[in-house]
Amino acid sequence: MQILEYSDTPKFQNALRKFCAQATVSGDVSSVVAEVLADVRAQGDKAVLKYTEKFDGAKLSAKAMRVDPAEMKAAVKTLSAADRKAIRES
C-alpha cells in the first residue's frame, strides 16, 4: 500500500494526482458500499455497530459510540478556524 504524507508541496500534489488517477473502484465494492449505506439509512446506529464489528473487528455498544458534550466542546477548541468552517459547510 502506498502511503502519502500530506504536505503543501508540488511534489506531494503531483503524487496525489497520480495516485487518484490510478484509483478504480470495482463494481463489487460499489455494490457493497451502496448496501452498507442503505442499511445505515434504514437501521441507523444498529447497522453502524454491525458493520463496525464486521469490518473493523470492534464490538461496540451504542453507549460506547456516544460522545460526551464536554468532549465535543474540548475537541472543537482544538480545531483551526478553517477546519471549523469546513465542517459547518459540509
MODELLER restraints for C-alpha pairs under 7 A, 6 or more apart:
rsr = mdl.restraints
at = mdl.atoms
rsr.add(forms.Gaussian(group=physical.xy_distance, feature=features.Distance(at['CA:6:A'], at['CA:12:A']), mean=6.80, stdev=0.5))
rsr.add(forms.Gaussian(group=physical.xy_distance, feature=features.Distance(at['CA:39:A'], at['CA:47:A']), mean=6.10, stdev=0.5))
rsr.add(forms.Gaussian(group=physical.xy_distance, feature=features.Distance(at['CA:40:A'], at['CA:47:A']), mean=5.10, stdev=0.5))
rsr.add(forms.Gaussian(group=physical.xy_distance, feature=features.Distance(at['CA:40:A'], at['CA:48:A']), mean=6.15, stdev=0.5))
rsr.add(forms.Gaussian(group=physical.xy_distance, feature=features.Distance(at['CA:45:A'], at['CA:62:A']), mean=6.90, stdev=0.5))
rsr.add(forms.Gaussian(group=physical.xy_distance, feature=features.Distance(at['CA:49:A'], at['CA:60:A']), mean=6.35, stdev=0.5))
rsr.add(forms.Gaussian(group=physical.xy_distance, feature=features.Distance(at['CA:52:A'], at['CA:58:A']), mean=5.93, stdev=0.5))
rsr.add(forms.Gaussian(group=physical.xy_distance, feature=features.Distance(at['CA:53:A'], at['CA:59:A']), mean=4.99, stdev=0.5))
